[in-house]
């Protein structure tokens, strides 16, 4: 007759197997979690870097170009200003003028012509953000993006 293995011996064998192979499973689970958190951070930073404010801030005319771009990017975001670097800044104004003959509004006001003028502020820059987190697997994570935005600063409608 063969003897059945004792229960204590089988449990001991399971513990030894887990000690030898279980840490692989645990490390694999932590690697998946770390990769997920890193990808989530990357997506969040990408979105916040490429999304600029909808409106120009108060006092934008007196702001330095770099400060203006930083303000437009940081407005409504959770990015840390000390990690944000702005270079290659371009801030240009553009005027679009359109003269309309037989404009319906001008005709109602007793004229036939109207001028529609818009002034736009076009902003572009190269933005770098150091998003290094404690979970980063491969060390430093630095994102570089080119951002662009156009803002209406003045609209004029004249009837003559």
HELIX and SHEET records of a PDB file:
HELIX    1   1 UNK A    7  UNK A   50  1                                  44    
HELIX    2   2 UNK A   60  UNK A   62  5                                   3    
HELIX    3   3 UNK A   65  UNK A   74  1                                  10    
HELIX    4   4 UNK A   81  UNK A   83  5                                   3    
HELIX    5   5 UNK A  104  UNK A  108  1                                   5    
SHEET    1   A 3 UNK A  84  UNK A 101  0                                        
SHEET    2   A 3 UNK A 113  UNK A 130 -1                                        
SHEET    3   A 3 UNK A 142  UNK A 159 -1                                        
END                                                                             
